[in-house]
Amino acid sequence: MNKGGLPILENKQLELVVLYADLVGSTKSVKNLDPNQVRRFYTIFLNEMTYVINDFGGRILKYVGDCVIGFFGLPSVGWIPQIDNSVLCALIMQKVMTYSISPIAQSEGLPPMSCRIGMDYGEVQVVNIGVKGIYTEVDVFGDAMNIAKKICDEAQSREILIGKNLWQLIYTSYKMRCQKKKSLVRNGDSYDLYSLS
């Protein structure tokens, strides 16, 4: 799997936009499908979300079950365009879900699909994990990863929720499309979340 240049950044700290896109209710949706249908159901979602993230200059970190984890903003890219690209990417991902992925799935006799997206900006650490000689891979850890996952878990179906750190950096009119929705506790303090319409 190509992790977009992460191996050369091993043992470095970076600031990235982290995006989690998670299928809603997929376990229940696939329980009566045969194995080929289950494989096709998840493949449609994971493939299409990967293409969208890639098209907007993001990179796929990994797939965890029915969740795609992507990131934006390696140091060689200007921050303002990349921050707003990540937000536009999330908006397009939801459009693709509604107007492409779910209709394709239904046309093949599969259940309709919807996803939720959680995003934030912050510091991460790129590390090599595993046991040398058996299995190792480069992965990303840190507060931005943890909070983006929590934000995704708070999002509703078809919703994009972003953390305050990302919201503060949005440069274009997308910022005006955000409404404060709720808060999380982060490092003992209240941390605002914004719903992007």
N, C-alpha and C positions, 0 to 999 in steps of 0.2 A: 504494500500500500504506500502510495506517495503522500507523505505528510508535509508537502510544500516547503521543503528546505529545513525542516526541524532538525534532522540529524546534524547539520553543520552548525546549529545553534545550541547544541547540547551543553548543559551546565551553565546556561546564561539566563539572566532574568530579562523578561520582555514585558511590554505593555501591549495588550491585544484587546480586540473586541471578541468576546466568546459568544457563540450562538448555539442554543439547544433547540432542535425541532423534534417534537415528540408526537407520535400518533396517539390519538385519544381513543381509549376503549378498544384497542386492537385485540387484546386477549379474548375478550368476549365476542368480538366480531368474527374471529376465525375458528371458534371452537367447533363448529359443525362443518368445516371445510375439509376436503381431502388434502394430503400433503403437497401435491402439486399446486393446488389453489392457494394454500397458505404461503408457499414459496413465491408464487406470482404476486400475491397481495403485498408482501413486504418488499419484493423487488421493485415493483412499480414506484412505491413511495421513496425508497432509499435511492434508487437511480435518479429519479427526477429531481429530488432535493439536492443531490450531489451536483447535477448539471447546473442548477440555478446558483448555488453557492459559488461554483467555479466561474460561471459567467460574470459574476459581480466581483471577481478578484479575491474571493475568499478561498480557503483551503479546508479540506476535510481532515479533522484530527482523527476521528474514529466513529464507528457505529457501535452503539450499546443497545442491543435488542432492537426495538423499533424507534430508536432515537438517533438522530444525526447530530454530531457535534462538529461545528465548524469554527474557524477563527479568521479574523481580518486584521491586517495592519502590521505586517513585518516591517522592520525599520527602514527598508529601502523605498517605502511608499509614503507619500505625503499624507498627513493625518486628516485634514479636513475632508478631502474627497473620500478617503477610505472609511472614515466614520460614517459619513452620509451614504456611502455605497452599501455599508452593512445594513443600514436601516431600510434603504430601498430594496435590498435583497430580501429582507424579511417580509416586506409588503408584497413583493412579487411572489414569494414562496406561498403566501396565503392565497393569492389569486390563482396560481398554478394548481393548488390543492382543489379549489372550488371549481375552476373551469376546465381543468385538464385531467388531473390524477383521479379524482373521484368519479367523473363521468367515464373515464377509460375503465376503471375497476368495475363499475356497474354494467358497462357494455359487455364485459367478460363474465358476468354473472357473479361478481364478487360484491361484498358489502361496500356501501359508501364509506369514504374516509374523511377525517378532519384531523388537523393537528393544532398544537399550541406551540408557541415560540417564546423562549426567554433569552434575554441578551443583557450583557453588561460589559463594561470596560474596566480593565485593571491589570495589575501585575501578576505574572505567572512565572514559574520556573520550568525550564526545559531540562528533563533528566532522562538518563538511560536506566531503565528498570529491568529486573530479571536476574537470572543466574548465568554468568558468563559460561559459554560452552554448551548451555542447554537451551535457553531462550532469553533473548533480550529485545527490547524495543525502546524507542525514544517516545516519551509521553510528556504531558504538560500537567503541572499541579499548581495550586495556588488559590488565593482568595477569589480571583475573578472566575475561576472554574466552579468553585463551590457556590458562589452567590448566583451565577447564571443558572445553575441547576435548580437552586431553590426558587428562583424567579419563574423558571419554566413550570415547576410544580404548582405554583400559585396561579398560573394562567388558565383561562377557560378555553374550551374548544373554539378554534378560529381566532384566538386572541394573540396579540403580540404584546408582551410585557417587557419593559426595559428598566434597568436600574438607574438610580440618580447619577452615577458616574458617567454613564453613556449619555443620558439626557442632557447633562450640562455641556457636553462636547458637540452636540448636534448643531450644525452651522446653518442649514437651510430651513425652509418652511416646514419641514417635517416636525420640527420642535413645537410648532403651533398646533400640530395635530395630536399632540400627547396630552392626556389628562391624568392628573394624579389619581391613582386608584386606591392604593393601600400602602402599608409599610411592613417591612420585616425588621427583626432585630439583627443587627450586624455589629459585631465587636462591642456589644453592650449598648449600642445606640440605635435609635430609630433610623431606618434607611428607606427612603421613598421609592415606590415603584410607579411607573407611568404606563398607561395603556395607549398604544399607538393605533389610531383609527385610520 
